Amino acid sequence: MSTLGKYSRSVSIIGVGCTPFMYTLDNPETAGLTEGEMFGYAALKAMEDAGIEAKDVDFYFHGQASPMNSSNYITPNMQVADWFGMRGKASIHHSEACCTGDLALEQAVNAVASGKYDIVLSGCVEFGDSLAIPDKPAHFRKKFPMEEFLRTTAWIYDRAYTRAMMSGPVICFDDAAALYATEYNLSDSQMDDTLNHMSINNRRNAAKHPLALMRKEYSELAKEAGFDDVMSYMRSPYNPKMGDYLRVSGMEMKCDGAAAVIVCPTEMASQFKQTPIEVLGIGCAALEGNQPHLEVRGTQEAVRQVYEVTGVRPEEIDLFYANDFIITSHLISAEIAGYLPKGEGWKYVCEGRTAYDGDKPINTNGGRTSFGHAHAASGLADLYEAVMQMRGLCGERQVKNLPKTTMLRGFGGGQNLTATIIRTVD
């Protein structure tokens, strides 16, 4: 357990940017895009959003989960600089698997809170659906098949114990669902319905998002397959189980994308284009893959830290996001955060109350199973969505009540967890 100190000065978000999450190789208009172009697009969008230029940025952070494997780069922060006007600008690269985007905000906030820099850009890029071809220019890429992806996930886990026991790669799929069902006495069919409703809600949210990867609702897919009832479709071989609980619809849709954020001292933030969003605090934890129920334990610690350092109460949270590449994540983390009542959250999910038009919205962009999962970039894509919702700019998918305070729970790599609270500056 860690005790966090207060920031030396308040930090606020003044700009956000995000690419569409996509399969770049499947579209002639996007095939041939490089890491620099993707990162640069998100960075330039964030600068445009803030009303600043590259010369105004003091420092930038670059995040990518697996640059050597997917990009053949060992110094990716320098490789992308020319694409958004920052040649020679000081920068750092970091990788924390699927939590990279959440820790990208942590890095930027700490840099400004320390007083060293005033304006910091932090971005992340990932090609989750394609791989660089060795010894070829960066725009030459090939498909990233699932068997190759599964091979690379072994790099996440400790080689001394976890990989030998296979505890990380196998148990994580069903761990949270099995624990939840046991703790709250849900039958297998009730847990199955809950997971299916989470997938349905995610897809409803993504269907209204212009940047989302998957935009066809499950109700429509069910009709196309000849089903009158969407839940019959979700329980059918069209949506097979991958284990005891998790179905295909509850697993990430790996894809390509990038996102970025710009922060500055809150005292300066009013001079820029947008209403600033203050970062009240970020709690962090890390557990290796052989730790029992690591996601639950790590989330508990990160949430405890951020509530303790900010003084925010669970009932003040208006909107919630969770990196849910295993979909159970957004149920268990929302309950740990007190956003949903313990042992009752599954009912909220099944009643549709966690969809964008419900009273307890979660993952209004569709989460990892529908918005898509561009691994490193996903945390910042959630932040982009949260900021847009807090500004009231989400159109059809705008939540019912304009949110003032939002929590984002990051998770990735079988180890890193974060809990971030942001609030609109009055």
C-alpha angles and dihedrals in degrees: 000000000000130000112219125213124220118264113266087233133007117264128205138190112243102168141024134182136180138178122221109272103240153143097261096190093054094064124061089214093059104028108112097033114144134211089257094054093046095046090041093052092054093043093049091047090053091049091048089049091053094042095238137118132228092262089063094060115094099193140353137209123213122203129191127155099215113008097159093052102039100029110020089233127131095180102035095161090067094042093062101040098097092057094070103028101266105116107156094010113137113257146157132215122216137178127199100156113240092350092061094102093051092048089046087070091046090054094049095045093050091050092055097037089056090060094237096111134023103198120032130175120204122186141166133203133186138176101205094163102044141040133214115251109236116248092012129106115273095260092063107092139157134205118282103227121209094243090057091046092052089051091056094050087069087071088070095066132077110263096210099062119347099055092048091051092042087220097135104049097040110033096044092073094065104017100097094041093048092047093048094047092049096045095049099032098243118165119236090255092051091050090046091051090049093053091046092050090051088055092047092050092048091052093048088055095046093047089070096044117096092205097048123115098217115043105161113097120232090240088062093045089051092054091048089054092050100258121137092196124052094212091056087055092048091054094046133093086267085076105033126188118254093197138340093316117356117091129196091259089061096056127089123270101224112213146140126283150119138217137183143192134197123208136184138166110297089232088064098038099090092068092068130079103262136057101263122244112212120220101223096185147321125221119200138192137167133201128173121240097260093062113108113249090354095169093054094045094044093047091051091054096045091048092047091053096049095046090047096049096041101037089223116148124221092244089062093064110105100176135023136202129184130182095240107179081146099043098219086073095081093054098047096040093048089053093046088052091051091240088120122030114260113263091005102071093092089064091053089052094049091047091054093244093130094057119101092268095047129095094252105041119191127185097356089186093060100260126237095315095058113009085048137241117259088172106223093029099052098085091054090045087058089048090051090053093046092052092048091050091049089052091049093239102126100099114196093011095047110133118246098251120038104250119231100178126037135181123206120193115202125198133170150143095025088281123049120079131173138181116200128185120198128180136191112252111237 
